[in-house]
C-alpha cells in the first residue's frame, strides 16, 4: 500500500464519505476531506501521525476492534455512540476493513464512518415518546377524520383488552356500530368546532363493573401536515364520582344531624353574627330562628365573659388554634343565666380566609349547680381532712398512694407531696406486714385494728393500727382507702410490760430452780454428813481408828461435793442476775491457762486414772475474760471426767480459725443420747445424770458455759457418739467484745 499512486490518494481525498487509511501501526496514509470535516481536523497534519494520537479519547473497546481488523476480522456497526474528548456525543455508522500489500500480507486498515446523530435522536425521541405514553396512567389515542385509529398507548390496549393489530382499523370494525356511533359524534363535534372538549364515557372492566372515564378530545395537525386528526386522552374518574356522591350524602347527613341534634349547633360569621342555628339552640336560649339570625354573639354573652370569648374567637379566626372547648355564660331571652360548654372550630375557604365558626353548645347549668354544691362539700371535707389527728389515705389498684392527710407529717416526717404517687410498700418497715394486710383485705375485703410496722423518713420504727377497706366498682377493685392511728407509745408500753412479765417469769423460774437445788442437791450431802457424824459420835467409844477414818473420809467427800455445788450455785446465780462483770483482756499464753484449769480438776481425774492431754499447735493471741474462760474449760473438763470410765482419756485442744479461736474438750466416755444433744443448752431444761462412778451433777455447769461463751460473742455446741464419746466445742471470736 506504500506504493499507492498519487492519483489513488486523490481519489480517497475526494471520497463522498468520511474515509481514512492507516498502516499496521495505525499511522495515517490517506484521508478524505469528509473525514477531516466530520471530525473538525482542518488545522492538523494527519499523514504519518498515529490515529490514537489524533483521537486520544479512543478507549479499549475501539482498540480491540482495530486489533481484530489487523488480524483479518472486518467489522461494522449501524449505530454506535462515540464520546469526543470535548464531551460531544456522536452517533456513528462505521466500518473497518483490512487491506493487503503487494506480498499478500495485511498492510493496514481502511476506516469509514458516517454521522447518524440526527437520525438517532429522532429515533430516540420517538422511543421516549412511546415509553412516556405507555407509562401514562390514562388512555391515549389518535384517529383521523374517518375514525380510523392511527395511534394508541399501552393503557388503551390493556384497558379495552385490544391487540396492536387494531391500528389502521375503523371504529366500526373495532367496537361495533352502536358504540362507534357515539364516539364518532363526539369526534365530529370536535372537528367542527375546532376546539378541545371533554366528555364522560362509561366502559365496563374485565369483571363487568362499570368504570367512568373523563375523555379530553382536541383537533390537531401531525408533523407530516396531515390535518383533521383528533387526539384523545381519557382518565378513570370512577373514584372521583363516588367521592362526589359520598360528599353529597355527607352534606345531606350533616344537614339532618344539624337540624335534629339534641345539643345546640350554630354557624357564625367571623364578626359573630348567627348564620345558621338549630332548634335545640333556639329552645335553649328562648329565641326563634329568625330572632337568632338577627343577633350577634356579644348580645347573648354574659358581660363578665365578653373579653375571654372575643379572645378565643380571634385565636380561631387567625389560625392560632384550630379548635377550642370552653365554658361560658349565655343570657336567656327572659334574662336568666345559662351555663354552656362550647366546642368550636373554624371553616376556611380555598384561600384560607375564615368563613364560619362551627359551634356545638351544651347546656350545663344543672351540672354547674351540682358542682357548686360539691365545692361547698369539698371545703367542709377538706377542713376535716386537714385537721384530723388520725391519718386518712387512699391508694390505687397498683398500690400507689393517691391521697393522704397532712397529719402524716407529724408521725412520719414525710410531707404529703413526698408520699403521694409513691408505692405504699416503700413505707413498711417489714415487707411481711404488707403481705399480711393485703391477704386479709383480699379474703375479707376489710381490716379492723390491724397492726403494722411502718418506718419514718429517718428510718425509725413506728407502730400503727389500720382500719381499711377495698373500693370495688363494677366488680373490679379500683382502690383501697382507710385510716391509720399511731400506736407506737402504746406498743412500747405493752412491750415493756411483756418484757417485765418475761423477766418476772424468768426470775420465778430461777428462784424455783435455786430452791430446788438447795432443797435437794445441797441438802442431801449435808444431811448425809450429819448422819455420818451422829453415827461416829454414837459409836466413837467402840469404833476403831480405821472405822472413824472411814466415816470422816465419807463426810469429807459429802462436804466437798456440797462445797463444789455451792460454788457453782453462787456463780450461776451471779450470772443469772448479771452480777458478774465482763473484763476481756489479751490472752497470749494459752498453755498457762490450760495448766491452771487442769490443776484444779486434777484430783478428780487422778481418782479415776483418766489422762488429760493438751493439743496446742502454734501461737494464739485473742481477747477474752480469763476467769470466765477458766470456768468454761474447768466445767467442760469436769463433765468429760465425770462421764468417762476409769482409765479413759480426755483431750483439751485449741485451733486458730479464720473467724476466731476454736476450743474443744473430747472424751472417750459413754456419750450423750442424740435426743438429749438438742436440749443441752436449753434454758427451759436442766439435763443431768450420774457419772460413770456415781457422780451427781446439778446441770448448772453447761448453763454457765453457755452464758459465758455468749458473753464473748461466740457460740458453743456438742457432738456425741455413744460408741466413741463426746466432744464439746466453743468458738471465741478474734475481736474486742463489748458486753
Secondary structure, 3 states (H helix, E strand, C coil): CCCCCHHHHHHHHCCCCEEEEEECCCEEEEECHHHHHHCCCCCCCCCCCEHHHHCCCCCHHHHHHHHHHHCCCCEEEEEEEEECCCCCEEEEEEEEEEEECCCCCEEEEEEEEEECHHHHHHHHHHHHHHHHHHHCCCEEEEECCCCEEEEECHHHHHHHCCCHHHCCCEHHHHHCHHHHHHHHHHHHHHHHHCCCEEEEEEEECCCCCEEEEEEEEEEECCCCCCCCEEEEEEEECHHHHHHHHHHHHHHHHHHHHHHHCCCEEEEEECCCEEEEECHHHHHHHCCCHHHHHCCEHHHHECHHHHHHHHHHHHHHHCCCCCEEEEEEEEECCCCCEEEEEEEEEEEECCCCCEEEEEEEEEECHHHHHHHHHHHHHHHHHHHHHHHCCCEEEEEECCCEEEEECCCHHHHHCCCHHHHCCCEHHHHECCHHHHHHHHHHHHHHCEEEEEEEEEECCCCCEEEEEEEEEEEEECCEEEEEEEEEEECHHHHHHHHHHHHHHHHHHHHHHHHHHHHHHHHHHHHHHHHHHHHHHHHHHHCCCCCCHHHHHHHHHHHHHHHHHHHHHHHHHHHHHHHHCCCCCCCCEEECCHHHHHHHHHHHHHHHHHHCCCEEEEEECCCCCEEECHHHHHHHHHHHHHHHHHCCCCCCEEEEEEEEECCEEEEEEEECCCCCCHHHHCCCCCCCCCCCCCCCCCCCCCCHHHHHHHHHHHHCCCEEEEEEECCCEEEEEEEECCCCCCC
